[in-house]
Amino acid sequence: MKKIFLLLALGLGGAALAQVPPAIPASAIATNLPAAKSKPRAQTEITSDAADFDMNIHQAVYRGHVTVRDPEVKLTCDWMVVDLPATGSHLNHVLADTNVVVDFTDEKGETYHVTSARAVYDYKVVGVATNETVTFSGSPKVVTSQSTIESEPMIWDRARNKFSFIAPIMKSTAGLGGSGDTNAPMLNFLK
């Protein structure tokens, strides 16, 4: 198995929703404060049985037992295509195909286990809004500690930390009002 280390955000890294009112010119929001020092992002590790890098079209294709280990997400699949970003640019498109499994934990500590036949990651900035989504298709299912939801397709809006479902089938392990001695509603991950 070949190991490849990339400093790609792999689209699986976080993004923020920029909220600057369009009526305020950029020069008006400048400050004299020093630029915030961002801590270096940990590496993303991708392993696979084989990989091809086409530098003419800036694309990497990984085949066989593909595993992505990122500080925020773990992904496995059989085949993955990554459109390589220009230096200093954000990764904007990844296609993971066949036996896709994505595991991640949100900022509240809730774990998510998503399975599907295909996952497509897209990132773009439109005006001042960041759009960062993963669209799961091919019998997608998300499992949390409190529920299982199946939907076709299922969209994970990473910029807004929300899932969208079309004709969902939900199975609750906690009931609609929660269970045990917690006050947390079963649908807390949708908020």
Residue pairs with C-beta under 8 A, 6 or more apart in sequence:
1 47
1 48
1 49
1 65
2 47
2 48
2 49
2 50
2 51
3 45
3 46
3 47
4 45
4 46
4 47
4 48
4 51
5 43
5 44
5 45
5 46
6 43
6 44
6 45
6 46
7 41
7 43
7 44
8 44
8 82
8 84
8 85
8 91
9 41
9 44
9 90
9 91
10 44
10 46
10 68
10 70
10 73
10 82
10 91
10 94
10 121
11 90
11 91
11 92
11 93
11 94
11 121
11 122
11 123
11 132
11 134
12 44
12 68
12 70
12 72
12 73
12 75
12 94
12 104
12 121
13 41
13 44
13 70
13 71
13 72
13 91
14 72
14 158
15 90
15 123
15 130
15 132
15 158
15 159
16 130
16 159
17 129
17 130
17 159
17 160
18 125
18 128
18 129
18 130
19 128
20 26
20 29
20 128
22 127
22 128
41 71
42 70
42 71
44 68
44 69
44 70
44 71
45 67
45 68
45 69
45 70
46 62
46 66
46 67
46 68
46 69
46 80
47 65
47 66
47 67
48 62
48 63
48 64
48 65
48 66
48 67
48 80
49 63
49 64
49 65
50 62
50 63
50 64
51 60
51 61
51 62
51 63
52 60
52 61
52 63
53 59
53 60
53 84
54 60
54 61
58 83
58 84
58 85
58 86
59 81
59 82
59 83
59 84
60 81
60 82
60 84
61 79
61 80
61 81
61 82
62 79
62 80
62 81
62 82
63 78
63 79
64 78
64 79
65 76
65 78
66 75
66 76
66 77
66 78
66 79
66 80
66 96
67 74
67 75
67 76
68 74
68 75
68 76
68 80
72 104
73 102
73 103
73 104
74 102
74 103
74 104
75 96
75 100
75 101
75 102
75 103
75 119
76 99
76 100
76 101
77 96
77 97
77 98
77 99
77 100
77 101
77 119
78 97
78 98
78 99
79 96
79 97
79 98
80 94
80 95
80 96
80 97
81 94
81 95
81 97
82 91
82 93
82 94
83 91
83 92
83 93
83 94
84 91
85 91
85 92
90 123
91 121
91 123
92 122
92 123
92 124
93 120
93 121
93 122
93 123
94 119
94 120
94 121
95 118
95 119
95 120
95 121
96 118
96 119
96 120
96 121
97 117
97 118
98 117
98 118
99 117
100 114
100 115
100 116
100 117
100 118
100 119
100 136
100 138
101 113
101 114
101 115
102 112
102 113
102 114
102 115
102 119
102 134
103 111
103 112
103 113
103 114
104 111
104 112
105 111
105 112
106 112
106 161
106 189
107 161
108 188
110 144
110 145
110 188
110 189
111 144
111 145
112 142
112 143
112 144
112 189
113 142
113 143
113 144
114 136
114 140
114 141
114 142
114 143
114 154
114 156
115 139
115 140
115 141
116 136
116 137
116 138
116 139
116 140
116 141
116 154
117 137
117 138
117 139
117 140
118 136
118 137
118 138
119 134
119 135
119 136
119 137
120 134
120 135
120 137
121 132
121 133
121 134
122 131
122 132
122 133
122 134
122 135
123 130
123 131
123 132
124 130
124 131
125 131
129 159
130 159
131 159
132 157
132 158
132 159
133 155
133 156
133 157
133 158
133 159
134 155
134 156
134 158
135 153
135 154
135 155
135 156
136 153
136 154
136 155
136 156
137 152
137 153
137 154
139 150
139 152
140 150
140 151
140 152
140 153
140 154
141 148
141 149
141 150
142 148
142 149
142 154
142 163
144 189
145 173
146 172
146 173
146 174
146 178
146 184
146 186
146 188
146 189
147 170
147 171
147 172
147 173
147 174
147 186
147 187
148 170
148 171
148 173
149 163
149 165
149 168
149 169
149 170
149 171
150 168
150 169
151 165
151 166
151 167
151 168
151 169
152 166
152 167
153 166
154 163
154 164
154 165
154 166
155 163
155 164
155 165
156 162
156 163
157 163
157 164
162 190
163 189
163 190
172 186
173 179
174 180
174 186
175 186
176 185
176 186
176 187
177 185
177 186
178 184
178 185
178 186
179 186
